Amino acid sequence: MFSALFVVVVGALAPRTGRICRRVAMSSSSESHFDYLVIGGGSGGIASARRAATYGAKVAVVERGALGGTCVNVGCVPKKVMWNAAHITEVLHDAALYQYRGDLESVKLDWGALKTARDNYVTRLNGIYGRNLDNSEVTKLVGTASFDGATAVRVGEKVYTADHVLVAVGGTPTVPEGLEGAEHCITSDGFFELEELPASVAVVGAGYIAVEMAGILNALGAETSLLIRGDLALRSFDDLLSTTLDAEMKRQGMTVVPQTTVASVALDEETGLKTVVSTDGVEVGKFEQVLIATGRRPLTEPLCLDKVGVELDSKGYVVVDDFQATTAPGVYALGDVCGNVELTPMAIAAGRRLADRLFGGMPLAKADYDNVPTVVFSHPTIGTIGLTEAQARDRYGDDDVAVYKSTFVNLWYGPMPIEPADKPKTAMKLVCVGPEEKVVGLHVIGMGADEMLQGFGVAMKMGATKADFDSCVAIHPTAAEEFVTLPVWGMAGSTPAKLGKTEKKEEVSAR
Ligand SMILES: Cc1cc2nc3c(=O)[nH]c(=O)nc-3n(C[C@H](O)[C@H](O)[C@H](O)COP(=O)(O)OP(=O)(O)OC[C@H]3O[C@@H](n4cnc5c(N)ncnc54)[C@H](O)[C@@H]3O)c2cc1C
């Protein structure tokens, strides 16, 4: 049962798309039958497989690429390395303003050398993931999986059966349909293949991946334009975040082009430059690179899910219930392929809870998709948990919502010889509901927002109120302390009568 079998399947290099869904005779020997067969060795799949193995289940993971999935190979990890590099560049710039002497301007990033170091790090992580599976006695199957029966999965020429099958195949970047010259563009996957910093780049998109990539490129010195279909990037976030980020990106020298849908990208073979034209016929500019970050789609097509009755929604995501069960008995799905909170820790949590339920004797175990803390590694970073102000007003009505806000300059910028108005701003908002002023939304943009959020996430999971926030003594001098000192401080609960709601809702402080 616990053989740490490493099966390299012949036919591992079978085409990844356009597979023909064949029906073959199934064998169910003890070698090819598992308690749990996980398709996808990414964040959710590996976490679920290893958790199931701790309960004594016989588990296999099928992976067609590098272990670790999107996050490790073309997502969170290499992205954060590049964000760190961008942050170092910003600190070098700030060093002069902190009266450091010397030729700081001559310090430049060797992009190629960092890429090599980053790739080596990712390769090391791939190895660690592999060894972790071995240590957990999970069988690794190499190749592209597709369904071959209710709970039978084909990998290459072999078919495996299982009591339970998990679909954790993630997603992949998309390019808008009909975009002329799409072949001249890169996606976030291509960003990680760049051998050098482009001199100029157009980033197309308004979601978190678009603003993160644009922020990195801009901070590292590329002439960066962010092309947005609407008015603002991150439009679904609280407006305090999207408007503050918009102002900050512009202050940092990024060109933000709103109301622009890209129609075509034409390559000039001589100069290597790519001309971007909008659907209005306007030439937006010529760029060395055009990075499309307009969305992702679930990687369901090689799986032949229709064969086993797994329902997909109108966008192609796998439909699951609260317990990650699909519409086919014995088949489960989680992570990006379900399109609900597409984040690594969410996939991990859902994977572990599913294994707890199937193999750990916890019939009610399920992941909680509410109040998930999220960080956007923009410049500056954004942290957000729970409802936006607009969502809270919609759900609870204006009279039951109290909002506490603050905009201030981080002490980091205090001694810098620049006009106060030109200093980067940190902005925060607490959205509270009901007479007890339960915190249902927490939003921050500014230096250090990424590292301030986790603990507040715990507080919100516990149902913290504004009074609870106020009862926690501030850590001074930090930016996070503003969350526990938001005016009007120490009056929550009694404030509606004493202060009046209008005054409370509009509080803004400036340090
Ligand atoms: C640029 C970028 C930055 C990101 N940054 C962050 C971040 O900072 N924080 C964060 O929390 N999240 C981030 N994410 C999101 C995060 O990477 C995903 O939410 C997470 O990886 C989803 O995990 P998953 O298990 O659902 O899928 P994945 O991790 O994508 O794993 C799926 C695996 O299945 C394999 N596979 C697919 N089809 C088959 C098949 N038919 N047979 C065999 N194997 C198959 C794939 O090769 C892949 O390895 C980022 C994503 C991107 C693209």
The ligand as an SDF file (V2000), in Angstrom:
LIG
                    3D

 53 58  0  0  0  0  0  0  0  0999 V2000
    1.3630   35.5350  -12.5380 C   0  0  0  0  0  0  0  0  0  0  0  0
    0.6160   34.9190  -11.3700 C   0  0  0  0  0  0  0  0  0  0  0  0
    0.8710   35.3600  -10.0930 C   0  0  0  0  0  0  0  0  0  0  0  0
    0.2130   34.7980   -9.0120 C   0  0  0  0  0  0  0  0  0  0  0  0
    0.4870   35.2720   -7.7660 N   0  0  0  0  0  0  0  0  0  0  0  0
   -0.1230   34.7240   -6.6980 C   0  0  0  0  0  0  0  0  0  0  0  0
    0.1750   35.1790   -5.3840 C   0  0  0  0  0  0  0  0  0  0  0  0
    0.9990   36.0740   -5.1870 O   0  0  0  0  0  0  0  0  0  0  0  0
   -0.4710   34.5960   -4.3520 N   0  0  0  0  0  0  0  0  0  0  0  0
   -1.3790   33.6000   -4.5330 C   0  0  0  0  0  0  0  0  0  0  0  0
   -1.9280   33.0950   -3.5540 O   0  0  0  0  0  0  0  0  0  0  0  0
   -1.7050   33.1640   -5.7730 N   0  0  0  0  0  0  0  0  0  0  0  0
   -1.0930   33.6960   -6.8550 C   0  0  0  0  0  0  0  0  0  0  0  0
   -1.3870   33.2370   -8.1090 N   0  0  0  0  0  0  0  0  0  0  0  0
   -2.4540   32.2200   -8.2610 C   0  0  0  0  0  0  0  0  0  0  0  0
   -1.9450   30.8270   -7.9340 C   0  0  0  0  0  0  0  0  0  0  0  0
   -0.7970   30.5400   -8.6830 O   0  0  0  0  0  0  0  0  0  0  0  0
   -3.0520   29.8170   -8.2330 C   0  0  0  0  0  0  0  0  0  0  0  0
   -4.2180   30.2180   -7.5590 O   0  0  0  0  0  0  0  0  0  0  0  0
   -2.6900   28.4290   -7.7680 C   0  0  0  0  0  0  0  0  0  0  0  0
   -1.5100   27.9820   -8.3640 O   0  0  0  0  0  0  0  0  0  0  0  0
   -3.8470   27.4580   -8.0810 C   0  0  0  0  0  0  0  0  0  0  0  0
   -3.5080   26.1690   -7.6840 O   0  0  0  0  0  0  0  0  0  0  0  0
   -4.1620   24.9080   -8.3970 P   0  0  0  0  0  0  0  0  0  0  0  0
   -3.7210   23.7340   -7.6120 O   0  0  0  0  0  0  0  0  0  0  0  0
   -5.6050   25.1320   -8.5960 O   0  0  0  0  0  0  0  0  0  0  0  0
   -3.5430   24.8700   -9.8600 O   0  0  0  0  0  0  0  0  0  0  0  0
   -1.9900   24.9120  -10.3810 P   0  0  0  0  0  0  0  0  0  0  0  0
   -1.1190   25.3490   -9.2950 O   0  0  0  0  0  0  0  0  0  0  0  0
   -2.0620   25.6830  -11.5950 O   0  0  0  0  0  0  0  0  0  0  0  0
   -1.6990   23.3930  -10.6520 O   0  0  0  0  0  0  0  0  0  0  0  0
   -2.3200   22.6820  -11.6670 C   0  0  0  0  0  0  0  0  0  0  0  0
   -1.3400   21.6390  -12.1910 C   0  0  0  0  0  0  0  0  0  0  0  0
   -2.0590   20.7010  -12.9790 O   0  0  0  0  0  0  0  0  0  0  0  0
   -1.2600   20.3340  -14.0870 C   0  0  0  0  0  0  0  0  0  0  0  0
   -2.1460   19.8260  -15.1240 N   0  0  0  0  0  0  0  0  0  0  0  0
   -3.0770   20.5270  -15.8360 C   0  0  0  0  0  0  0  0  0  0  0  0
   -3.7850   19.7070  -16.6330 N   0  0  0  0  0  0  0  0  0  0  0  0
   -3.2810   18.4660  -16.4280 C   0  0  0  0  0  0  0  0  0  0  0  0
   -3.6060   17.1870  -16.9590 C   0  0  0  0  0  0  0  0  0  0  0  0
   -4.6040   17.0300  -17.8390 N   0  0  0  0  0  0  0  0  0  0  0  0
   -2.8650   16.1380  -16.5530 N   0  0  0  0  0  0  0  0  0  0  0  0
   -1.8680   16.2770  -15.6640 C   0  0  0  0  0  0  0  0  0  0  0  0
   -1.5320   17.4660  -15.1080 N   0  0  0  0  0  0  0  0  0  0  0  0
   -2.2370   18.5400  -15.4830 C   0  0  0  0  0  0  0  0  0  0  0  0
   -0.5430   21.6130  -14.4600 C   0  0  0  0  0  0  0  0  0  0  0  0
    0.6430   21.3200  -15.1790 O   0  0  0  0  0  0  0  0  0  0  0  0
   -0.2480   22.2150  -13.0780 C   0  0  0  0  0  0  0  0  0  0  0  0
    1.0080   21.8230  -12.5940 O   0  0  0  0  0  0  0  0  0  0  0  0
   -0.7270   33.7590   -9.2170 C   0  0  0  0  0  0  0  0  0  0  0  0
   -0.9830   33.2950  -10.5180 C   0  0  0  0  0  0  0  0  0  0  0  0
   -0.3200   33.8640  -11.5790 C   0  0  0  0  0  0  0  0  0  0  0  0
   -0.5950   33.3480  -12.9760 C   0  0  0  0  0  0  0  0  0  0  0  0
  1  2  1  0
  2  3  1  0
  2 52  2  0
  3  4  2  0
  4  5  1  0
  4 50  1  0
  5  6  2  0
  6  7  1  0
  6 13  1  0
  7  8  2  0
  7  9  1  0
  9 10  1  0
 10 11  2  0
 10 12  1  0
 12 13  2  0
 13 14  1  0
 14 15  1  0
 14 50  1  0
 15 16  1  0
 16 17  1  0
 16 18  1  0
 18 19  1  0
 18 20  1  0
 20 21  1  0
 20 22  1  0
 22 23  1  0
 23 24  1  0
 24 25  2  0
 24 26  1  0
 24 27  1  0
 27 28  1  0
 28 29  2  0
 28 30  1  0
 28 31  1  0
 31 32  1  0
 32 33  1  0
 33 34  1  0
 33 48  1  0
 34 35  1  0
 35 36  1  0
 35 46  1  0
 36 37  1  0
 36 45  1  0
 37 38  2  0
 38 39  1  0
 39 40  1  0
 39 45  2  0
 40 41  1  0
 40 42  2  0
 42 43  1  0
 43 44  2  0
 44 45  1  0
 46 47  1  0
 46 48  1  0
 48 49  1  0
 50 51  2  0
 51 52  1  0
 52 53  1  0
M  END
$$$$
